[in-house]
Every structure is written in structure tokens, then in C-alpha cells.
Amino acid sequence: MGKPKIRPPSKVNALSFPVFGLTWHGTPATPKNDGVSFTAYCGGGGSAKTGVGNKIVCDLVAQQQPLDNNNNGGEHDNLVNQSSSSTTSHRTIEISTGEALCFGIHAFRPYDDTLQMIRLVACVGDEILLYGIPIHCSSSNDDGSAAEQELNEGAILLAKANVGNGYGANVATYTAMFHVQQNQLQHLIAVGCENGHLVVFQIATNNASSSSSSSCELTKITECKGHTKAICAIQFHPRGQELLSSAKDGTARIFSVSTGNELAVMKCEVHDPNGPPPTTTTTIDP
């Protein structure tokens, strides 16, 4: 059999630098919402002085639905009519990270988004940078393509925070959790660090009721300790109350987001398949 062919919309991009992290976020087009497919990857060749720039490359495809306030048909009719007349835009955005490497990125879009932006968390050194990528350009050329200025300035820095001196931000993830006492939705970012610590931040949007607001604050709410080596992967529980992590110390751990307490540990053990069976077993704490 020959090599399989790559067919649209799939594609292969030749890269000129090592890639350390990647992310994808997508939502389908509906009569009420625009369809979005956003991918990004990060990396570089070390110091920018060597000529190999450290950067984040983003690829955004957006399907914008036309406004049709006079259509009295059903939802199916709206879907058919709008899908046939929707417009699709494609943009590539590059974000330079200077002389610092970006090791981890995570893309998301909040449920209660008023900014019409894809959010991108980047782990750079001891900092996390929260960018906003506008889903649609505000201006276009005569031929309908996005203006060059919009392509070059497509990423807006919304906020940044230091995870800790010498921590080294490796990976990040996001969740939305409903806070019962405050009766509101909390937006949380968790960061796994090189020193084995987990740091959880809450995102607060200034003037959240205004769609023109592009300013956020990152407030540290929890720090989870337990790993003894660099964290490789993290993931929130679907309800957002626990955080799962794995690290180079050969363990996976579950932490409480609210208290930072360690709830469970799973250890990785290597046994010789040709040797006798292990005499002990590893259990997970309740």
C-alpha cells in the first residue's frame, strides 16, 4: 500500500523549529453561534539570538453566520439557509516569546464569553500569559480578506501572572466551575510546574458586562504540593472540584482545588515480566 493521501480540510505544515506543546479548540456552527476551529503550537530553538525564534503559531478558521431576523421558519430551515450563506475566514497569528521558550499552551472559550475571543494560556518561564484571539477581524480589504494589520496584531495580551520564583511553568489547563456560595461561574486555570507544584488561578474579567473589555486579572487561589519532580500533564475533573496530575516522579495524584490537599496517589512500578510476580500491590488512598 502506498502512503495515504492528505485530503482537505486536513493538511501538513512543514515546521522550522522544535515543537514542545500544542492545543486545539473547536465548536460547530449553529443558527445562533459561529463555528470555530483553533489550533496552536509552540516551541523554538532556545535563545532568540541564535536566529531561531521562539514563538507560538496559531491557526484560526471561523464560520460566521449571517444575521436573519426576518426568517420565520423553524430551526432546521434556519440551519439550512445560514449554512449556505455563511462566510468562512482563515487567519494565522504568530506570537513571539522572545528569548524564553514556551513549553505548554491551552486554548479554550468560556461559556459566558462576551469578548468573542478564543483564550490561549501560554507557559513561558515562570509566568503564564493569557491571550485573547478575536474570532473575527474588525476590518477587511476590498477582496474580503483580513487586513494585514489584523493578521499581525491578532493576539491581545489580557493578563499575566507569575507562578513562583524558579517554579518553571510547564503545562496548563482550564475549567469553569459553579461556585454555590457565590452563586456564579468561576473560571480557573491550573498550571503544572517544573518543581512539581500545581498552581491554580482564578480569571476575573474587568467590566465583564462590556463586550469591549479586554482586561483580566489572574488571582492565585491554591497551590498543590506532593510531586517531587516536574509535572508532565494535568486535567480538571469535569465538575472542576478536583485536579489530576502526573509527573516524572512516577506518580499520578489527585488534589482538591479548593484546599490544595492531596486526595489520592497512584504509583507507577516496573516489574520484570520474566521474573516472579510482585509480592505487594499499590493501592490508591480513598
N, C-alpha and C positions, 0 to 999 in steps of 0.2 A: 504494500500500500504506500502511496505517495504521501507527502506532507500535506496535512489538512489545510484547506484554504481559509483565509480570514475573510469573512463576509460582513458587509455593513449591517448594523452600526458598529460592529467590532472592528478594532484597528490595533496596529502595533506601532509604538513610538520608539525610535532609537534614542537612548539616553547617553549623555556625555559625562555623567558623574555617578558615583555610587549612591544608591537609594537606601535610606535607613527606616523610613516609615511611609505608610500610605493610608488613605481613608476614602470612603465613598458614602454619599448620602443621596437618596432618590425618593421622589414622591410622584405618583402618577397624576396625569391631568384629569380633572373633573370639571363639571359645568361651573363650579364655584371657585376652583383653585387651579393655579398654573402648574404644569408639570415641570419637574426639575430633576436633572441628573448632574451631580457634582462629584468629581474625583480630584484628588490631590496627592502628590508625593513629595518627599523632602529628602535632602541629603547634601552632598558636596564633597570636596576634596581636602578639607582641613582649612588651613589659613587662606583667606581670600587673596593674600599677597602672592600665592603660588600661581595665580591665574585661573584656578578652578573655583568658580564662585559657589558659595553656599547659598541655597535658595529653596523656596517652596514653589512648586509649579501646580497651578490649579486649572482645571478644565470644567467649564460650566455650560450646560445645554439647558435652555429654558423654553418651554412651550407656553406662550402667552395666549390666554383665551380672550376673545373679543367680548365687549360689553353688549348685551342684548336685553334691554329692559322691556321691549315690546313683544317678546316671544311668549305667547300664552300656552304653548304646548307643554307636554309633560316632560319629565326629566330625561326620558330616552330621546325625545325629539331635540332637546337642548344639547345633549351629548353628541348626537349625530351632526347637528348643524354647526356646533362650535368646533368639533374636531376637524371638519372640512375647511374651516376658515381661520383656524388658529395660525399664529406665526411662531417660528422657531428661531431662536438666536443662539449663537455659539461664541464663547469668549475663552481666551487663555490669559491667565493672570500669573505673573511671576512676582514673588516676594523675596527680596534679598534678606538674608540673615547675617550679613557682614562677615566677620571673621569667626563667628560662632556657628557650630553645627546644630541643625535641628534634627533631633532623634525620633520624635514622635509627634503625630498630628491626629486630630479627631474632628470630623465635621458633623454638624447637627443643625436642626432648625427647631426652635421652641414651638410648643403647641399654640401659645398665645402671642406669636410673633406679630409685632406691629411695625417692624423696621423693613420688612420684605427683604431680608438678608439671610444668606447661609452663614452660620457661625463656624469659625475654624480656630481650634485651640492648637497652639504650637509650643512644643517643649524645646526651649533654647537656653542652654547653660543652666543657671539656677532660676530662670524665670519661665513663666507661662505667658504667652501673648494671645489675646483674644481678638481675632479679626472678624470683620463683617464684610461679606462679599455680596453686593447688591445683585438681586436676581435679574433685574432688567436695567439697561442703561437709560439714563435720562435724556440722552440726545443721540441722534443718528445722522449719517450722511445722506445725501440725496438718493443714493442707491439702496438705502435701507440698512446698510451695515453700521455697526457701532463705531463711534468716533475713536480715533487713535488715542486721544487723551483719556477716554473712558477705559480703554484696554490697559493702558499703563498705570492708571490710578484706580484699579478696580477693587483694591483691598483697603479697608478702613480699619485702623487700629482702634478698637473700642476700649480695651483695658489691658493692663498687665500687672503681674504680681510676682514677688519673689517667694519661692517655696522654702527657702532656707539657705544660709551661707554654706556652700560646699555640698549641698544636697544632690544637685545634678538631676534635672527633670528628664525622665526617660519616656514615659507613656502617659496618656491622658484619656479620660472617657467622660461622658455626660449622662445625666438623668434629670428628669423632672419628678418631684415628689410633693404630694399634697400634705401640707402641714396642718394638722387638725386644730391645734391650739390657736394658730394664727389665721386659720381659715383662708389659706391662699396657697398658690402653687410655688414651690421653691425650685430654683434652677441650680443644680450642683455640678461642679467639675471636680473630679478626683485625679490626682497626679501620683504616679509611681516613680520613685527616685532611685538614684544610683546607690545611695547609702542604705537602702532598704526601708525607708519610711514612706508612708502614704499620707498625702496632704489633701484635704477636702476644702474646697472653696464654694461660697455661695455667690451667684451672679445677681446683682441688683442693677436694674436699668433706671437711669435718671429720667424723670418725666416720662414714665412708661406709657402714659396715655397719649403721648405725642408721637406720631409716626415719624417725625423729623428728628427725634432724639437719636444721637449716635454716640452716647457716652454711657459707660457702665462702670461698676465698681466690683472688685473681687475681694470678698471678705473671707479670711481663713476661719473655719468653724471647728475643724477636727484634725488631729494628727494621730495616725495609727502606727504603732511600733510593734515589731515582732520579727520581721525578716532580718537576717544578718548579712545578706548580700543584695546585689542590685535586683530591682523588680523588673520583670520582663513583660507582664500582661496584667491588666485589671479590668473588672467588669462589675457594674452595679447589678444588684438584684432587681427584677422587673418592678418591684414596688419601691425601690430606692432606699430601703432601710438598712441593707447590708451591702458590703463591698467585698468581692472576691479578688484575690491577687495570687500570682505565682512569681517565684524569684529563683535566682541562681543558687540559693542555699538548698535547693531540692525540696522545697515545701510549697504547698498552696494553703492560704489562710483566709478565713472569713472574719471581717471586722464589723462592728456596729458603727454606722455612720454618725449617729448622734453622740455616742460616748467615746468612740475610738477604741473600745475594748475588743480584745481578741476573743472570738466566739468558738472557733474550731481550727484545727491544724491537720493537714494531711501530708505525710512524709513520703518521699519517693525513695525506694530501696532497689538496689540492683543485686540480683542473685544469679549464680552460675546455673544455667539450665541443665548442665550435666552433673551438677553436684546434688547433695542431699537437699530435701525441701527445708525451707526456713522453719526454725523451731518457734519463732514468735511472729505475731501478726501486728500490723499497725492499725490502730483504731482512731476514729475521729471523735473528738470530745463533743459532748452534747451541747 
